Amino acid sequence: MSRIAVVSDSHGSVENIRGFLKALGPVDALWHLGDHAEDAPELARILNCGFVSVAGNCDPFSASPLTYTVEWHGKRILLLHGHTVFGRQHLFYAAKQENADAVLFGHSHVASIETYEGLLMLNPGSLSRPRGSKGPSIAVLTLTDDALDAELLFLNNL
């Protein structure tokens, strides 16, 4: 089993991650979905894990790629920010082109989890500038050889 912390849209503010530490527990990796992808190394240092990051629309000079497909526990997971793929249908087709079991994206600053035609679609919301009343959020992705599960954590609820 692996647990992955998924964050997006940190916009240079990494301190909120400390508020999630107790609820988050140990994680095997951090996946940053863009908009200040350069925050990923510091976030990973705080969480004591490795990281993968993709670039968002606020990362014009980032060395991170725009998309990245991760293979973990036999699952294929497409990581992207979402600013180049608009709407659920386009996210779905982008994931299907990669033969992905899940697509993880940010950009909207609104946390959501849904399954669409068997595809897990996860947006962890924003670590620093959330839209809506639930506050800063992250996601936890749990992978086993048999399952792929996601959970949203909201700082205001911890």
C-alpha positions in Angstrom: 0.0 0.0 0.0 1.2 3.5 -0.8 -0.2 6.9 0.4 0.4 9.9 -1.8 -0.2 13.5 -0.7 -1.6 15.5 -3.6 -1.5 19.3 -3.6 -2.1 22.0 -6.1 -2.1 25.8 -6.4 0.2 26.5 -3.4 1.2 29.8 -4.9 4.4 30.2 -2.9 2.7 29.5 0.5 3.8 26.2 2.0 3.1 26.8 5.7 -0.5 25.4 5.5 0.9 21.9 4.9 1.9 21.9 8.6 -1.7 22.0 9.6 -2.4 18.8 7.7 0.5 16.8 9.2 -1.3 15.0 12.0 -4.3 14.0 9.8 -2.1 13.2 6.9 0.3 10.9 8.7 3.2 9.4 6.8 3.2 9.5 3.1 5.3 7.8 0.4 5.4 10.8 -2.0 4.1 14.2 -2.8 2.6 15.0 -6.2 2.3 18.8 -6.9 -0.2 19.7 -9.7 1.2 23.1 -10.5 1.0 26.8 -9.8 4.2 27.2 -8.0 5.5 23.8 -8.7 8.8 25.1 -7.3 7.1 24.7 -3.8 7.2 20.9 -4.2 10.8 20.4 -2.8 10.0 22.3 0.3 6.6 20.6 0.8 8.3 17.2 0.3 11.0 18.1 2.8 8.3 19.0 5.4 6.5 15.7 4.6 9.8 13.7 4.5 9.2 12.1 1.1 10.0 12.4 -2.6 8.0 14.4 -5.0 6.8 14.8 -8.6 5.5 18.1 -10.0 3.9 19.4 -13.1 3.8 23.0 -14.3 0.7 25.2 -14.1 -0.2 28.5 -15.7 1.8 30.4 -13.0 4.9 28.4 -13.7 6.2 29.8 -17.0 9.9 29.1 -16.3 9.4 25.8 -14.5 11.5 22.8 -15.3 8.5 20.6 -14.5 6.6 19.1 -17.5 3.0 20.2 -18.3 1.9 16.6 -17.9 3.4 13.5 -16.3 2.1 9.9 -16.2 3.0 8.0 -13.1 2.8 4.2 -12.9 2.4 3.1 -9.3 1.1 -0.2 -7.9 0.1 -1.2 -11.5 -2.0 1.9 -11.9 -1.4 4.7 -14.5 -2.2 8.2 -13.2 -2.1 11.3 -15.3 -0.9 14.4 -13.5 -1.6 17.8 -15.0 -2.5 21.3 -13.9 -5.7 21.7 -16.0 -5.1 25.0 -17.6 -4.5 23.4 -21.0 -7.4 20.9 -20.8 -10.8 22.5 -20.3 -13.7 20.6 -18.8 -14.5 17.1 -17.6 -14.8 15.6 -21.1 -11.3 16.9 -22.2 -9.8 15.7 -18.9 -11.4 12.3 -19.5 -10.1 12.0 -23.1 -6.6 13.2 -22.1 -6.5 10.4 -19.4 -7.8 7.8 -21.8 -5.1 8.7 -24.4 -2.6 7.8 -21.6 -4.5 4.6 -20.7 -4.8 6.1 -17.3 -6.8 4.8 -14.3 -7.0 8.3 -12.8 -6.4 12.0 -13.8 -5.3 14.4 -11.1 -5.6 18.1 -11.8 -5.8 21.5 -10.2 -6.2 25.0 -11.6 -9.8 25.7 -10.4 -8.9 25.9 -6.7 -12.0 23.8 -6.0 -11.5 20.4 -4.4 -13.5 17.5 -6.0 -13.5 13.8 -6.4 -15.6 12.0 -8.9 -15.6 8.8 -11.0 -16.6 9.3 -14.6 -17.0 6.1 -16.7 -14.6 4.3 -14.4 -11.9 7.0 -14.3 -11.0 8.6 -11.0 -10.9 12.4 -11.5 -9.3 14.2 -8.5 -8.7 17.9 -7.8 -7.1 18.5 -4.4 -8.2 22.1 -4.4 -5.8 24.8 -3.3 -3.3 24.7 -0.5 -3.2 28.4 -0.1 -6.0 30.2 -2.1 -9.1 28.0 -2.0 -12.4 29.0 -3.7 -15.5 28.3 -1.7 -16.1 28.1 2.0 -14.3 24.9 2.9 -10.8 26.4 3.2 -7.4 25.1 2.1 -7.3 21.5 1.0 -5.2 18.6 -0.1 -5.9 15.1 -1.2 -4.6 11.7 -0.1 -4.4 9.0 -2.7 -4.1 5.4 -1.4 -2.9 2.8 -3.9 -2.8 -0.9 -3.5 -2.5 -3.6 -6.1 -6.3 -3.9 -6.1 -7.6 -0.4 -5.5 -7.1 3.3 -6.0 -8.9 5.5 -3.4 -8.9 9.2 -2.8 -9.8 11.4 0.2 -10.0 15.2 0.5 -8.7 16.9 3.6 -9.8 20.4 4.5 -7.7 22.5 6.9 -10.9 24.0 8.5 -12.2 20.6 9.4 -9.0 19.3 11.2 
